[in-house]
């Protein structure tokens, strides 16, 4: 009788906190590593949008052009360089080199590129281009006009793909077992989303600093200096935490097995051409690539439409950035709730497949609501007036709710399931496949959506005119995403079962030997 309450308590404890006490030595440093990486990601994501969307002669229409002609080429070049360096550098040295490169760029932007923007930006030639090109090319001209802002946007976008997907999750996949991942990965994600609870209010605070500055002071420049100072400091902390994990945590055999590391070193390395040929022949990697690309296309189609509404409501850079800070805070808060009560428990109780399907289903449902409102809001003018607001503000809030729900589903379920799918693969597939999928695949997804928007904007002249078409394309992309997720689930279950069977079979002789 006395054991029943204890057993019940243990059941609830494992539901909310499926981690053993001794595992905190490994979990907490990884938690903080992801915290600071995502802190930078949130600050850079919100700042880059405000910088481009509110720049002179620019708007949300510039984003599709920027993703195609800026982000994608840079991502491909980075992947080629990273893959080459991965063959000549140790993983630790590669990590430090990559983070240092980003820190150096953001320092240069704060100290040189932004302060001298008036001298660096080609305003006269941009005005000439704008006068001689059709309205549909306005976004492309805006990138030329504000090229330093465009470069900042590109580097901020790459931070998300490189620091989060390639460096953090690549590191986590190397040092985490499949059995640990089912318990740890959702907890790692908590670190990322707790970062939003700090970065969001910080963004709001420094964006509102304009009210405390005297007239004539560049308030947006002051805000940028503060934001980038925190980004640089966070980058240094990231390298310090990574150093601690390698020197103090992975030396414990309970958390990392040296023989696994040795086995990985003995693997033959493939050239870039051989790597792409290998990935093209792998149905498993192909399905995983479809998931990543589909997410990139879908979220880009929704976000650009929403940001065009947001620019109309908040044309000032500081106001825009302050709103995005509040958005990031709410996203982090709701995602934490999703992770605690939904994410890890869905994967543990219902399996990888159900967890992988939640995000596209959420995007489908919320996407129908958002696009339906934007398209038919003129028919609801009377009802909106009764609510004491405007159609534009309600569209902004509707889009914010849609983005929060889709991002919380991504962080709590899509990211953990995607990263779990890499674990059963061999080391060569992990390194080369992850670089191709997460850096180029993710950028190709967003660029794919941007290409569609770019063509439609040039043809129809504005985002408002193409919104119904964008909504229809979104639903087709999500349908392909769901089909690929179901296919990958079958392959993931099969390969994981095979690995577990091989592991059990190899351990039987050792058990028999120890029993004698």
C-alpha positions in Angstrom: 0.0 0.0 0.0 2.8 2.4 0.9 4.5 1.8 -2.4 1.6 2.9 -4.5 2.0 6.7 -4.0 5.7 6.4 -4.6 5.1 4.5 -7.8 2.5 7.1 -8.9 4.9 10.0 -8.1 7.7 8.3 -10.1 5.3 7.9 -13.1 4.4 11.7 -13.0 8.0 12.6 -12.5 9.1 10.7 -15.6 6.3 12.4 -17.5 7.6 15.9 -16.8 11.3 15.2 -16.1 12.5 12.0 -17.8 16.2 12.6 -16.7 18.2 10.8 -14.1 20.1 12.9 -11.5 23.6 11.9 -12.7 22.7 12.8 -16.3 22.4 16.5 -15.4 26.1 16.8 -15.7 25.6 16.2 -19.5 22.2 17.7 -19.9 22.7 21.1 -18.3 25.8 22.2 -20.3 24.0 21.1 -23.5 20.9 23.1 -22.3 23.0 26.2 -21.8 24.8 25.7 -25.1 21.5 25.7 -27.0 20.3 28.6 -24.8 23.0 30.9 -25.9 22.9 29.8 -29.6 19.2 30.4 -29.8 19.5 33.7 -27.9 21.7 34.9 -30.7 19.3 33.4 -33.3 16.3 35.2 -31.8 18.1 38.6 -31.6 19.5 38.3 -35.1 16.2 37.0 -36.6 14.1 39.9 -35.3 16.8 42.5 -36.0 17.5 41.4 -39.6 13.7 41.5 -40.4 13.4 45.0 -39.0 16.5 46.2 -40.7 15.4 45.0 -44.2 11.7 45.5 -44.1 11.9 49.1 -42.7 15.0 50.2 -44.7 14.7 53.1 -47.2 12.9 52.0 -50.3 12.4 48.5 -49.0 9.6 46.3 -47.6 8.6 42.7 -47.2 8.8 42.3 -51.0 12.6 42.4 -50.7 12.7 39.2 -48.7 12.0 36.7 -51.5 14.7 38.3 -53.7 17.1 38.3 -50.8 16.6 34.6 -50.0 17.1 33.6 -53.7 20.0 35.9 -54.8 21.7 36.3 -51.4 21.0 33.6 -48.8 21.0 30.6 -51.1 24.4 31.3 -52.9 26.0 32.1 -49.6 24.7 28.9 -48.1 26.0 26.8 -51.0 29.5 28.4 -50.7 29.5 27.9 -47.0 28.6 24.2 -47.3 31.4 23.7 -49.8 33.9 25.4 -47.5 32.6 23.7 -44.4 32.7 20.2 -46.0 36.3 20.9 -47.1 37.3 22.1 -43.6 35.6 19.1 -42.0 38.1 16.8 -43.8 41.1 18.8 -42.5 40.1 20.1 -39.1 39.1 18.4 -35.9 35.5 18.9 -34.9 36.4 21.1 -32.0 38.6 23.4 -34.1 35.9 23.6 -36.8 33.4 24.6 -34.2 35.6 27.4 -32.8 36.5 28.6 -36.3 32.9 28.8 -37.4 31.6 30.7 -34.3 34.6 33.1 -34.5 33.8 33.9 -38.1 30.2 35.0 -37.2 31.4 37.0 -34.2 33.9 38.8 -36.3 31.3 39.8 -38.9 28.8 41.1 -36.5 31.5 43.2 -34.8 32.5 44.6 -38.2 28.9 45.5 -39.0 28.4 47.3 -35.7 31.7 49.2 -35.8 32.0 49.9 -39.6 29.3 48.9 -42.0 26.3 50.4 -40.2 28.0 53.7 -39.0 29.2 54.4 -42.6 26.1 53.2 -44.4 25.3 56.5 -46.0 28.7 56.4 -47.8 28.5 52.7 -48.6 25.0 52.6 -50.0 24.6 53.5 -53.7 21.5 55.6 -53.4 21.9 57.5 -56.7 22.3 54.5 -58.9 19.5 52.7 -57.0 17.2 55.6 -57.7 18.1 55.3 -61.4 17.3 51.6 -61.4 14.0 52.1 -59.6 13.0 54.6 -62.2 13.8 52.4 -65.2 12.5 49.0 -63.8 9.0 47.8 -63.3 7.4 47.9 -59.8 7.8 44.2 -59.5 11.6 44.5 -59.3 11.4 47.0 -56.4 12.5 44.3 -53.9 15.7 43.6 -56.0 16.5 47.3 -56.2 16.0 47.6 -52.4 18.7 45.0 -51.8 21.2 46.8 -54.0 20.3 50.1 -52.3 20.8 48.6 -48.8 23.5 46.1 -49.6 25.1 46.2 -46.1 21.7 45.4 -44.5 21.3 42.6 -47.0 24.7 41.2 -46.0 23.6 41.4 -42.3 20.4 39.5 -43.2 22.3 36.8 -45.0 24.7 36.2 -42.1 21.9 36.2 -39.6 20.0 33.6 -41.7 23.1 31.5 -41.9 23.6 31.6 -38.1 20.3 29.7 -37.8 21.3 27.0 -40.2 24.9 26.7 -39.2 25.0 27.3 -35.4 21.7 25.5 -34.6 21.3 22.8 -37.3 24.9 22.0 -38.2 27.0 22.8 -35.1 24.7 22.2 -32.1 22.6 19.3 -33.5 25.6 17.8 -35.2 27.4 17.8 -31.9 24.3 16.5 -30.0 23.9 13.6 -32.5 27.5 12.6 -32.1 27.4 12.4 -28.3 23.8 11.2 -27.7 22.4 7.7 -28.0 19.0 6.9 -29.5 17.7 5.9 -26.1 18.9 9.2 -24.6 17.6 11.3 -27.5 14.0 10.3 -26.7 14.5 11.9 -23.2 17.1 14.6 -23.9 16.2 16.2 -27.2 13.0 17.8 -25.9 15.0 19.0 -22.8 17.7 20.5 -25.1 14.9 22.4 -26.9 13.8 23.9 -23.6 17.1 25.7 -23.4 16.5 27.2 -26.8 13.1 28.4 -25.9 14.0 29.7 -22.5 16.4 31.9 -24.4 13.4 33.6 -26.1 12.0 34.5 -22.7 15.2 36.6 -22.1 15.9 37.8 -25.7 12.3 38.9 -26.4 12.1 41.4 -23.5 15.7 42.5 -24.2 14.8 43.3 -27.8 11.7 45.3 -26.6 13.7 47.2 -24.0 16.5 48.3 -26.4 14.0 49.0 -29.2 12.0 51.3 -26.9 15.2 53.2 -25.9 14.4 55.8 -28.6 12.1 57.5 -26.1 15.0 58.2 -23.8 17.4 59.6 -26.5 17.7 63.3 -27.4 16.5 64.5 -30.8 18.9 64.0 -33.7 20.4 60.7 -32.3 20.1 57.6 -34.5 17.9 55.6 -32.2 18.0 52.6 -34.5 21.8 52.7 -34.5 21.9 52.7 -30.7 19.6 49.8 -30.6 21.7 47.8 -33.0 24.9 48.5 -31.0 23.3 47.1 -27.8 21.9 44.1 -29.6 25.1 43.1 -31.4 27.1 43.6 -28.2 25.0 40.9 -26.6 25.3 38.7 -29.7 29.1 38.9 -29.5 29.2 38.2 -25.8 26.9 35.3 -26.2 29.1 33.9 -29.0 32.1 33.9 -26.6 30.1 32.1 -23.9 29.0 29.5 -26.5 32.7 28.7 -27.2 33.4 28.5 -23.4 30.5 26.1 -22.8 31.5 23.9 -25.7 35.1 23.8 -24.3 33.7 22.7 -20.9 31.6 19.9 -22.4 34.5 18.5 -24.3 37.0 18.7 -21.4 34.9 18.0 -18.4 31.8 16.0 -19.6 32.8 13.8 -22.5 35.7 12.4 -20.6 33.2 10.5 -18.4 32.5 7.0 -19.9 28.9 7.2 -18.8 28.3 10.0 -21.3 30.6 9.2 -24.2 32.3 6.0 -25.4 35.8 6.5 -26.7 35.6 3.4 -28.9 32.7 4.9 -30.8 34.8 8.0 -31.5 37.7 5.8 -32.7 35.4 3.8 -35.0 34.2 7.0 -36.6 37.7 8.1 -37.3 38.4 4.9 -39.2 35.5 5.6 -41.6 36.7 6.4 -45.1 36.0 10.0 -46.2 34.0 10.8 -49.4 34.6 13.7 -51.8 31.9 16.3 -52.3 30.8 14.7 -55.6 30.7 11.2 -54.1 28.8 12.6 -51.1 26.0 14.1 -53.3 25.8 10.9 -55.3 25.5 8.9 -52.1 22.8 11.2 -50.8 20.9 11.1 -54.1 20.8 7.3 -54.0 19.5 7.2 -50.4 15.7 7.2 -50.1 16.0 7.8 -46.4 18.0 11.0 -46.8 15.7 12.0 -49.7 12.6 11.8 -47.5 14.4 13.7 -44.7 15.4 16.4 -47.3 11.8 16.7 -48.4 10.7 17.4 -44.8 13.3 20.1 -44.3 12.6 21.7 -47.7 8.8 21.6 -47.3 9.1 23.3 -43.9 11.3 26.0 -45.4 8.9 26.6 -48.3 5.8 26.6 -46.1 7.0 28.9 -43.4 8.5 31.3 -45.9 5.2 31.6 -47.8 3.3 32.4 -44.6 6.0 34.7 -43.0 6.5 37.0 -46.0 2.7 37.5 -46.3 2.5 38.3 -42.6 5.5 40.6 -42.6 4.0 42.7 -45.4 1.0 43.3 -43.1 3.4 44.0 -40.2 5.4 46.7 -42.1 2.1 48.6 -42.8 1.3 48.6 -39.1 4.8 49.4 -37.9 6.8 51.3 -40.5 9.5 52.5 -38.0 12.4 50.1 -37.4 12.4 50.4 -33.6 8.6 49.9 -33.4 8.8 46.9 -35.7 11.7 45.4 -33.7 9.8 46.0 -30.4 6.8 44.1 -31.8 9.0 41.2 -32.9 10.6 41.1 -29.4 7.1 40.5 -27.9 6.4 37.9 -30.6 9.6 36.1 -29.7 8.8 36.1 -26.0 5.3 34.6 -26.6 6.7 32.1 -29.0 9.2 30.9 -26.4 6.6 30.8 -23.6 4.1 28.7 -25.7 6.9 26.5 -27.0 8.1 25.7 -23.5 4.5 24.7 -22.6 4.4 22.5 -25.7 7.7 20.9 -24.9 6.8 20.1 -21.3 3.3 18.8 -21.9 3.3 17.7 -25.6 6.6 17.3 -27.4 8.7 14.7 -25.6 5.6 12.8 -24.4 4.1 12.5 -27.9 7.4 11.1 -29.2 7.8 8.6 -26.3 4.1 7.5 -26.2 3.1 7.6 -29.8 6.4 7.2 -31.7 8.5 9.1 -34.1 5.8 9.2 -36.9 3.1 10.9 -34.9 5.6 13.5 -33.6 6.8 14.2 -37.2 3.3 14.7 -38.5 2.1 17.3 -35.8 4.0 20.3 -37.4 2.6 20.0 -41.0 -0.9 19.4 -39.6 -0.6 22.5 -37.4 0.7 24.6 -40.3 -2.2 23.3 -42.5 -4.9 24.2 -39.9 -3.5 27.6 -38.9 -2.6 28.4 -42.6 -6.2 27.9 -43.6 -7.3 30.4 -40.9 -4.7 33.1 -41.7 -5.0 33.1 -45.4 -8.8 32.9 -45.2 -8.9 36.0 -43.0 -6.4 38.0 -45.1 -8.3 37.2 -48.3 -11.9 37.8 -47.0 -11.3 40.4 -44.3 -13.0 43.2 -46.3 -16.2 41.2 -45.9 -15.8 41.3 -42.2 -15.3 45.1 -41.8 -18.5 45.5 -39.7 -17.6 42.7 -37.3 -14.0 43.9 -36.9 -15.2 47.4 -36.1 -17.3 45.9 -33.3 -14.1 44.5 -31.8 -12.7 48.0 -31.6 -9.7 47.4 -33.9 -8.8 47.7 -37.6 -8.6 45.0 -40.3 -4.8 45.6 -40.6 -4.2 45.2 -36.9 -6.3 42.1 -36.7 -4.4 40.6 -39.7 -1.2 41.3 -37.8 -2.4 39.6 -34.7 -3.9 36.7 -36.7 -0.6 36.2 -38.4 1.3 36.4 -35.1 -0.9 33.6 -33.7 -0.4 31.5 -36.8 3.4 31.9 -36.6 3.6 31.2 -32.9 1.6 28.0 -33.2 3.7 26.8 -36.2 7.0 27.7 -34.6 6.1 26.1 -31.3 5.2 22.9 -33.1 8.5 23.1 -35.0 10.7 23.6 -32.0 8.9 21.1 -29.8 8.3 18.3 -32.3 9.7 19.0 -35.8 13.3 19.7 -34.7 13.6 16.8 -32.2 12.2 14.2 -34.7 14.3 15.6 -37.5 17.5 15.3 -35.5 16.5 11.8 -34.1 16.3 10.6 -37.8 20.0 11.3 -38.2 21.1 9.1 -35.2 20.9 5.6 -36.8 22.9 6.7 -39.8 26.6 6.1 -40.2 29.1 8.9 -39.6 29.6 9.8 -43.2 25.9 10.2 -43.9 25.6 12.3 -40.7 28.3 14.7 -41.6 27.9 15.1 -45.3 24.1 14.5 -45.3 23.5 17.0 -42.5 25.6 19.7 -44.2 23.7 19.2 -47.5 20.2 19.0 -45.9 20.4 21.5 -43.1 22.5 24.2 -44.7 21.6 23.9 -48.4 18.3 22.0 -48.0 16.9 24.4 -45.5 18.0 27.4 -47.6 16.7 25.7 -50.8 13.3 25.3 -49.0 13.1 29.0 -48.1 14.5 30.0 -51.5 12.0 27.8 -53.2 9.2 29.7 -51.6 11.0 32.9 -52.4 11.3 32.0 -56.1 7.6 31.3 -56.3 6.8 34.7 -54.6 9.4 36.5 -56.7 8.0 35.3 -60.0 4.4 36.1 -58.8 5.4 39.6 -57.5 7.1 40.4 -60.8 4.1 39.2 -62.7 1.3 40.7 -60.5 3.2 43.7 -58.9 2.6 43.2 -55.2 2.2 40.7 -52.4 -1.4 41.6 -51.8 -2.3 40.6 -55.3 -0.8 37.1 -55.0 -2.0 36.2 -51.6 -4.8 33.7 -52.8 -2.3 31.9 -55.0 0.3 31.7 -52.2 -2.4 30.1 -50.0 -3.2 27.4 -52.6 0.5 26.6 -53.1 1.0 26.3 -49.4 -1.5 23.5 -49.1 0.1 21.5 -51.9 3.5 21.7 -50.2 2.1 20.6 -46.9 0.5 17.5 -48.6 3.9 16.5 -50.0 5.4 17.0 -46.5 2.9 14.7 -44.9 3.5 11.9 -47.5 7.3 12.1 -47.0 6.9 12.0 -43.2 4.9 8.9 -43.4 7.4 7.3 -45.7 10.4 8.2 -43.6 8.7 6.9 -40.5 8.6 3.4 -42.0 12.3 3.6 -42.8 13.2 5.1 -39.4 11.4 2.3 -37.5 13.0 -0.4 -39.7 16.6 0.9 -39.5 16.3 1.6 -35.7 14.9 -1.9 -35.1 17.8 -3.4 -37.1 20.4 -1.4 -35.1 18.8 -2.5 -31.8 18.7 -6.2 -32.9 22.4 -6.0 -34.0 23.3 -4.4 -30.7 21.4 -7.1 -28.7 23.0 -9.9 -30.7 26.6 -8.5 -30.2 26.0 -8.2 -26.5 24.9 -11.8 -26.0 28.4 -13.4 -26.1 29.6 -10.8 -23.5 26.7 -11.7 -21.2 27.3 -15.4 -21.6 31.0 -14.9 -20.9 30.3 -12.8 -17.8 27.8 -15.4 -16.5 30.4 -18.1 -16.6 
